[in-house]
Amino acid sequence: MGNIRTSFKGVTEQDKAKFKKSSCLLTISVGQEYHEGEKFAATVELIRSSFQSCTLVVCDTLQHYTMALNTGLSLDLLYQLAEKEGDLWLERNKEYIKRLMPIRISRWNEWLNHKLFNKQKNQLSTLIDEDPSYKNTFDMAITKYLDKYSRCFVNQANIDLDEVSQLCFEYIIEECVVFSLWTDLGCEYEIYPNPHNEAIQGTRARFIFEKNLDLLHPLRLKFHNTERLILPQKFHLLENLNKQDSQQMAS
């Protein structure tokens, strides 16, 4: 492994002692650079030395909404590409993943097919309609997501703001529904490099902590010896498809 190290932000020695008897959930946003290479290797080593067990959730097909923000391709095609991106991520990182054994690996479609997914989505949708403060968490998350999108992507010509906002909403509500179902995993802690958006935080408070304060406490990662950059997600298959289209147009 290289020089990059990682640690958990804001934890105490008492917290670390609890980790040894606890299980964690590591969520992987396929396409994000902090879930690749040396940074992912450093994350794996930290988890190995800290927790009793780990569940890894590969958030792959969720990313078809992100892909749609910067392309004119159909959601059905992008869904297929996103699923294959998940296959590639698992293959690319299999040596790191082995270091976490024994480990449970779950993929996004497992949660889309969860028996309670539709019921839970209806509950969240109803609360958005009835609770202005909860709805506001989604509005704030969408605004920040669009801001991040505008800073990370250069192709902003002919953007339909209403369409893009709807894609953001679909992404976020699907993310929140699945997040609320992760109580099934029984993990005391949930690990992610950055703070979750306001909608996830609001969902955690209303649909998890109100029922069980022992599950899915957030743990943020801090990477050392590396420059912190805001980079767009990288989807290899989508990039190859765009290159092929460009070559065909040029020929």
C-alpha positions in Angstrom: 0.0 0.0 0.0 1.2 3.6 -0.6 1.6 6.5 1.7 -2.1 7.3 2.0 -3.6 6.7 5.4 -7.1 7.1 6.7 -8.8 7.5 10.1 -12.2 8.1 11.5 -13.2 11.7 12.3 -14.1 12.7 15.8 -13.8 9.3 17.5 -12.6 8.6 21.0 -10.7 5.7 22.6 -14.0 4.6 24.1 -15.6 4.6 20.6 -12.7 2.5 19.3 -13.2 0.0 22.0 -16.9 -0.4 21.0 -15.8 -0.9 17.3 -14.0 -4.1 18.2 -17.3 -5.7 19.2 -19.4 -4.1 16.4 -20.2 -4.6 12.8 -19.9 -1.8 10.2 -21.5 -1.0 6.9 -19.3 0.3 4.2 -21.2 2.0 1.3 -19.5 2.2 -2.1 -20.5 4.9 -4.5 -19.3 3.4 -7.8 -17.4 5.9 -9.8 -16.1 7.9 -6.8 -12.3 8.2 -6.7 -12.2 7.8 -2.9 -13.4 4.2 -3.4 -10.6 3.3 -5.7 -6.9 2.5 -5.5 -4.8 3.6 -2.6 -7.7 5.3 -0.8 -9.9 2.2 -0.9 -6.9 0.1 0.2 -6.4 2.4 3.2 -10.1 2.3 4.1 -9.9 -1.5 4.0 -7.0 -1.6 6.4 -8.7 0.8 8.8 -11.8 -1.4 8.9 -9.8 -4.6 9.3 -8.1 -3.2 12.3 -11.2 -1.6 13.8 -14.3 -3.8 13.5 -15.4 -7.3 14.2 -17.2 -7.6 10.8 -18.2 -5.7 7.8 -20.9 -5.5 5.2 -20.1 -3.9 1.9 -22.9 -2.4 -0.2 -22.0 -1.6 -3.8 -24.2 1.3 -4.9 -24.0 0.7 -8.6 -27.4 0.9 -10.4 -28.3 3.9 -8.3 -25.6 5.8 -10.3 -27.7 5.6 -13.6 -29.4 8.8 -12.4 -25.9 10.5 -12.1 -25.0 9.2 -15.5 -28.2 10.7 -16.9 -27.2 14.2 -15.7 -24.6 14.6 -18.4 -25.8 12.4 -21.2 -28.8 12.2 -23.6 -28.9 8.4 -23.2 -32.0 6.5 -22.0 -32.3 5.6 -18.3 -32.8 1.9 -19.3 -29.4 1.8 -21.1 -27.7 3.8 -18.3 -29.2 1.3 -15.7 -27.5 -1.5 -17.6 -24.3 0.3 -17.8 -24.4 1.2 -14.1 -24.9 -2.5 -13.2 -21.9 -3.4 -15.3 -19.9 -0.7 -13.7 -20.6 -2.5 -10.4 -19.3 -5.7 -11.9 -16.1 -3.9 -13.0 -15.7 -2.3 -9.6 -15.9 -5.7 -7.8 -13.4 -7.2 -10.2 -11.0 -4.2 -10.0 -11.0 -4.3 -6.2 -11.3 -8.0 -5.5 -7.8 -8.2 -3.9 -8.7 -5.4 -1.5 -12.1 -6.9 -0.7 -10.5 -10.3 0.1 -8.7 -8.6 3.0 -12.1 -7.9 4.6 -13.1 -11.6 4.7 -15.3 -12.8 6.1 -17.6 -10.1 4.6 -21.1 -9.8 3.3 -21.3 -8.2 -0.1 -24.6 -6.6 -1.2 -25.5 -4.8 -4.4 -28.1 -2.1 -5.0 -30.6 -4.3 -6.8 -30.9 -6.5 -3.7 -32.5 -3.5 -2.0 -34.6 -2.4 -4.9 -36.1 -5.9 -4.8 -36.6 -5.8 -1.0 -40.1 -6.9 0.0 -40.6 -3.6 1.8 -39.1 -1.3 -0.8 -42.4 0.0 -2.2 -44.1 0.3 1.2 -41.1 2.2 2.5 -41.0 4.5 -0.5 -44.7 5.3 0.0 -44.1 6.2 3.6 -41.2 8.5 2.7 -43.2 10.1 -0.1 -46.2 10.7 2.3 -43.9 12.3 4.9 -42.4 14.6 2.2 -45.9 15.7 1.4 -47.0 16.2 5.0 -43.9 17.4 6.8 -42.4 20.6 5.5 -39.2 20.2 7.5 -38.6 16.7 5.9 -39.4 18.1 2.5 -36.9 20.8 3.0 -34.2 18.3 3.5 -34.8 17.0 0.0 -35.0 20.5 -1.4 -31.6 21.4 0.2 -30.1 18.1 -1.0 -31.2 18.7 -4.5 -29.8 22.3 -4.5 -26.4 21.1 -3.3 -26.4 18.2 -5.7 -27.1 20.6 -8.6 -24.3 22.9 -7.4 -21.9 20.0 -7.2 -23.0 18.9 -10.7 -22.4 22.3 -12.2 -18.9 22.5 -10.7 -17.8 19.0 -11.7 -19.2 18.7 -15.2 -18.3 20.9 -18.1 -21.0 19.9 -20.5 -23.8 22.2 -19.4 -25.3 23.3 -22.7 -29.0 23.0 -23.1 -29.6 21.8 -19.6 -33.3 21.3 -18.7 -33.3 22.4 -15.0 -36.7 20.8 -14.3 -35.5 17.5 -15.8 -32.2 17.5 -13.9 -34.0 18.4 -10.7 -36.3 15.5 -11.1 -33.4 13.1 -11.7 -31.8 14.4 -8.5 -35.0 13.8 -6.6 -35.4 10.3 -8.0 -31.8 9.6 -7.0 -32.2 11.0 -3.5 -35.5 9.4 -2.6 -34.3 6.0 -3.8 -31.1 6.4 -1.8 -33.1 7.3 1.3 -35.6 4.4 0.9 -32.7 1.9 0.6 -30.8 3.6 3.5 -33.9 3.1 5.8 -34.0 -0.6 4.9 -30.4 -1.2 6.0 -31.5 -1.7 9.5 -32.0 -5.3 8.3 -28.2 -5.6 8.3 -27.9 -5.0 12.0 -24.7 -2.9 11.6 -24.0 -0.5 14.4 -22.0 1.9 12.3 -22.1 3.2 8.7 -18.9 4.4 7.0 -18.7 7.0 4.3 -15.9 9.5 3.5 -18.1 12.6 3.4 -21.2 13.9 5.3 -24.4 12.5 3.9 -26.9 15.0 2.3 -29.6 16.5 4.4 -32.3 14.1 3.1 -30.2 11.1 4.3 -29.6 12.7 7.7 -33.4 13.5 8.0 -34.2 9.9 7.0 -31.7 8.5 9.5 -33.3 10.6 12.3 -36.9 9.7 11.4 -36.8 6.2 10.2 -33.8 4.7 12.0 -32.9 6.5 15.2 -36.6 6.9 16.3 -36.8 3.1 16.3 -33.3 2.0 17.2 -30.5 4.2 18.4 -28.0 1.4 18.2 -27.9 1.1 14.4 -26.1 2.9 11.6 -24.3 5.6 13.4 -22.4 7.6 10.8 -18.6 7.4 10.7 -16.7 9.8 8.4 -13.3 9.0 6.9 -10.3 11.4 6.8 -7.6 10.7 4.3 -4.0 11.7 5.1 -1.1 12.4 2.8 -3.3 13.1 -0.2 -4.7 16.2 -1.9 -8.4 16.6 -1.5 -10.0 17.4 -4.9 -13.6 17.7 -6.0 -13.7 15.3 -9.0 -16.6 14.1 -11.0 -17.5 10.4 -10.8 -15.8 8.3 -13.4 -17.7 5.7 -15.3 -15.4 3.7 -17.6 -18.1 2.1 -19.7 -19.8 5.5 -20.3 -16.5 7.1 -21.2 -15.9 4.3 -23.7 -19.4 4.7 -25.2 -18.9 8.5 -25.5 -15.5 7.9 -27.3 -17.1 5.5 -29.7 -19.8 8.0 -30.5 -17.2 10.8 -31.0 -15.2 8.6 -33.3 -18.3 7.6 -35.4 -19.3 11.3 -35.7 -15.7 12.1 -36.9 -15.5 9.4 -39.4 
